[in-house]
Amino acid sequence: MSTQRVAGALEGLRVIDLSRVLGGPYCTQALADHGAQVIKLEPPAGDETRGWGPPFIGESASYFVGVNRNKQGICVDLSQESGRAVLWQLLEGADVLVENFKPGTLERWGMDYTTLSQRFPRLIHCAISGFGPDGPLGGLPGYDAVIQAMAGLMSVNGEHDGPALRIGLPIVDMVTGLNALAGILLALAERDKSGRGQSLDIALYDCGVSLLHPHLPNYFGNGRTPVRSGNAHPNIAPYDSYRTATSPIFLAVGNDRQFAKLCGHLGAPDLAHDERFIDNCSRCAHRDALKEVLESLLTAHECEPLAADLIRAGVPCGPVQTVDAVVRHPHTLHRDLLVEIGSYRGTGTPIKLSRTPATYRTPPPALGGDTQTVLTSLGIDEKTQQQLFDAGVLKR
């Protein structure tokens, strides 16, 4: 884990972060981890996720703490003209603006992209919304679980004979944040050639639909509406969780060679030559029989040592671990996936760069914790700052 100050891949990039909740903050934390200066503007009440607890760490919920490190935090009331004047000053030296306001908000403030691009031709504007600015659902609010429902994700998640289930983490928000990150980096690469910024339209709905692999390709291929299959894969077998003598093991056997290794390790090499299981297509056609046979063999073994032996033998598998076990796992530590800055604990970046690694420099800011520092850097004198504090435009 790198906490020392080194030049990151995005050193010198200034990002103005007007986003709240998860998609935008997840994106901007990744930018900040890799060296960008991210200035997070919050309204007087703060990012609503500061209250999404328990648990709380100090005055902020752990939900907020998880996606807002390495940022400077200022509190500005953008509903007031004098607050928007501060934003205009911040944009003078900015490379990227990230926001997830309801479409039309910036337009009402006279800060639509046409206006922004005329004043700041190199600015990259990333707008994150629920459904995009137009179309049948354009401008409507979007939330992760709602998009999971509407984009078909819930329809394929859950047991075959059970109800549709929400995926147990905000996958749409997080993938939206990753797509925003990718879009910003693409726009920065293009700006190097053209010298011009551009506007990015990143919608949760689009990102949710984009996750429907292999269900959309399957639907295009056979015309059948995909159904829930529990932990089983719709295209591969054995690819499911299975009982052992202790806890469940997940097998992800993707080809006949791996299946033969599995059968041999379990002391049943002839199983790989059984006509019902001779290839993946046959195994998929006899899923129930395959699971019954495999579990009769697997229940003679304890999960952890079996999984360790199988994966080293070339059979993709793993124990179904709880979060606390993941935190304790030695490979989690080896991969620097746990971050500590004083009392702060967080999740490390999965993006590993050899020369310009991510660094973890500051914990998430207190609400308005950097307001005076940032405004002073803009050249706003103490008297003017005090007037803005007194008027409730700024908060510290």
N, C-alpha and C positions, 0 to 999 in steps of 0.2 A: 504494500500500500504506500502510495507516494503522497506525503503531506508537505514536502519541501517545495519551495517556489522555483519552478522551472518553466521555461517558455513552452506553452501548450501549442497544439496545432492551430488553434484559433486565437492566439495571442494578438492583441490589437483590435479585435472585433468588438464593437459596442452594440449591445442588444437592449432595446427597450421592451420590457415585458409587461404588457397590460393584462395578461391572461390570469385566470383563476381556476380553481378546482384541480384538474389533473392533466388533461391532454397538453395544454400549453406549458404549464410548469414542468411537466416531465421532459418536454422538448428543450426548454431553456436551461434546465439543470444539466442536461447532456452537453449543451453548448458551453455552459459555465465550467463544467468539469474539464473541458479541453481548452480552457484558457480565455474564453470570451469574457468580457466585462458585461455582466447582466444586471441591469437596474430594474428591479421589480416595483411597479407602482401598484399600491393597493388603495381602495377607497377608505374613508374614515372608519367604517365598520370592519375593515380587513377582508382578506380572502376568506370566504365562508368556511373553507376547510379548517381554519384555525379552531373552529368550534366543533369539528366532527370527531368527538371523542365521547367517552373515554376509549383508550387511555390518553392522558395528557402528559406532555413533557414541558414543565414550566407552565406557561399560560397558553401554549398552543398544542393542539391535538397532534398525535404522532402521524396522522394522515398528512397534515401539512408539512411536518418536519421531514417526511420521507422524500419530498420532491422539490425542496427549495434551498439546498445548500449552495454555497459559493456565489450567492447573490447579494447585492446591496438592496436594502428595502427602504422605500420611501412611501409616505402616505400622503396622497393628494386627492382632493375632491374635484374630479374632472367634470362634475355637473356645473361647476362655476367657471365663468369665463377666465378668471384669474388663475384657476387651476389648469385650464387648458393652455394658458400662456406659458406655464412652467413646462408642460409637455412639448410645446413648440420649441422651447429652448433645448430640451433634452434631445430632440430629433435633429438638431443642427449638426451634431457630430456622430449621429447613429448610422450604423450599417443595416440593422434589422429591426423591424417592429413586429412584435407578436401580440395578437389580441384575439379574444374570443367573445367580443360583444355580440349581442343580437344584431344580425345584418341590418344596416341602415343607421346604426348609432353614430358611427364616425361621420356619415353623410350629414346628419342633423347638426353635428358640431362643426361643419365646414372642413372636415379632415378626410374627405373621401380620397380614394387612391389617385384620381386624376389631379386633385389639388396637391396631394403629397408629392407625387412624381414631378410636378412642375417645380416645386420648391426644392425637393431633394431627389434629383434624377437618379442617384445611385442607391437610393433606399430600397430595401427588399421588405415588402409588407406581407406578412403571413396572417391570413384571417382563418381562424378555426371556428366552425359553426356546426350546428346539428345536421342541417340538410342542405347547406349552401344558400346563396342569396335569392334564388329564383326557382321556378318549377312548381309542381303541385304542392310540395311541402316546403318550398323555399321560405326562409325567414323564421320558421317555427323552432322552438327550443328543442334541443336534443340532449338526452342523458344516456349514459352507458347502457344501463339495463333496458331502457326503452328501445335503443338501437339493437341490442342483442335480440329482443323480441321481434322487432320489425324487419331486421335484416336476415332472419332465418336461423340465426345461431342457436337460439333456444330450441328450435324445432328439431335439431339433430343432437341435442345434448340431454342425456338422461337415459334411464333404462328403457328397453324396448316397450315394456308394458306399463311404464310409468308416465307421469306428466312431463311436459317440456320444462327444462331447468335452466336457470341463469348459470352461466359459467362462473365459478367461484372467485373470480377476480375481475377487475374492470378492464377486460382485454381490449374493448373497443377504444376506450380513452387512451390506453397505453400505446396501441398500434397507431392511433391518430397522432399521438405525440411523436412516434418514430417516423411516420410519413411526413409530418411537418419538419422534423429534423432533416430528413432526406431531401425534401423540397428546398429548404433553405440552402443546404450545401450545393444542390444543383444550381440554384439561382446565383450563388456566389461564384461557382465555377464559370457560369455563362457571363457574369459581370466582368470577369477578368478579360474576356474577349471583346465584349461590346461596350463596357464602361457604363452600362445602364442597369438599374434595378428592375424589378417586376413584382407583380402581386400574385400571391399564392392563395388558392381557394381550397382549403382542406376541410372536408365534411365528415363527421362521424358516420353518417349513413353510408357514404362511399367506402370508408375504411371497413365498416362492418361487412358489407357485401363482398369486399375484396378478400375476406378471410374464408369464404365458403369453398375451400379446397379440401378434399376432392369432390365435394357434394355438387357444386355447379357443373364441373366437367362430367360427372356421372350422369347428372340430369340431362345435359346436352347429348350424352352418348346413348342413353337408353329411354329417355322420356319419362322415367319413373320418379315420383317425388321422393327424395331421401327420407328415411325414417331414423328414429333413435336406435342406437345399437349398444348402449351402455359404454363399457370400456373397449369393446371390440371395434376393430377397424372395418369399414365397409368394403375394402378392397383386398385385405391381406389376412391370412391366418397361418399360424397362431399369432395373433397380435391383440392381447387382452390381458387382464389380470387373472391370476390363478391361485387357488388355495395351496398352501404348503402346510407343513406340520406346525408352523408358527404364524407369521404374518403373510399377507399376500405378496406375490412376486408379479412383476409385469414383464411379459415376454413380447419382444418386437422382432419376430423372425421374418425377415424380408425375402429370403430366397431358399431354394432347396438345399443348398450346401449347409446353411445355418440350421435348417430343420434336421438334417442328418446328424450334425454335431450334437444337437439337443437330444435327439433320440439315443445316440450312442452314450452320452454322458449319463442319461437316466437308466442305462442298462437295457434299452429296448431298441437296438439298431434296426431290427426288422420292420419296425413301425414306419420307417422312412420309405419302405418299399411296398407298403400296403396300398392297394389301388385307390382307396378312399383318400389317401394322403400323399399321393405320388408327386403332385405339384400344387402350386398355390391355388389354381382354379378348382382342383378336386378338394383341397382342404377347405376352401370357402364353401363349397357345396355340402360339406359334412362337418360343419362347425361344431354342432352339439356333440357328435360322437368324438370328435378330436378333443374337445375340452374335457369330456368325461375320461377318456383314456389318459390324457396328460395329467389331470388332477389325481388320478389313481397312482401315478408314479411320483408326482411332486409331493404329495402328502407324506411321503417317507423321508422327506428332507426338511431341515430347518431353512428358513428363507435366506438369512444373511450369508451364511457360508456357501449356500447353493448359488446365490446370485453372484458372489465374488468369483466362484470357480467357473461358472458359465460364461461370464463376460470376458474373463481371461482366456477362455477356450474359443472365443469368437462368436458367442451367441449373445446378441443384444438383449439385455435385460437389466432389471434393477428392482430393489425392494421399494415398496410404496411407503415413502418416508413422511413423517410429520414435519412441520416447520421447525420445531425445536431441534429435531435430529439433523435437519439441513444446516442449521446454524453451527452445530457442533461438529459437523463432518470435516475431517482433515483436508479434504479436497476443496471445500469451501474456503478454508483458511489459506490453502496453498494458492488459490486463484485470486486472492486479494478481494474477495467479494464482501468483506465486512470492513466498514470504515469507522474509525473512531477519531473524533476531534474533541478533546476534553471529555465532557459528559455526553456529547453527541455520538450516537451510533446510527449508521445508515448502511445502505446497500451499495456496494462498489459497482463501477461501470463494467459492462461486459465487453467494451470496446478497448482492446489492447493495442497500442501503437508502440513500436520499438524505440523510436528516437524521441517522440514527443508524447509521453504517456499522460493520462489524466492525472490531475492533482486535486486534493481535497484540502481546501485552504480555510474556509470559514463555515461555521454551522449556519443553519437558516436564520435569517434576520428576525429580530423582534419587529412588531408592527411600528413602522416609522423610524426604525432604529438608525438608519443612515440618512435621514432627510436633510439634516443640517450639513453633513459632509458633502452630499451630492450637490445641494444647492450652492454651497460655497464654491465648489469646483466649477459651477456654471458662471460664476462671477456675480451671483446675487448677493448683495450686501446684507449685513446683519439687520439693519433697520427694515429693509423690505421683507426679509424673512420673518421678522417679528410681526409685521403687519399682516402677513399671510397666516401666521399661526393664530394671531388674535382674531382674524376673520373666520377661522375654522377651515380655511382652504388647505392648510398643512396640519399634520399631526406628528408628534414625536413621543 
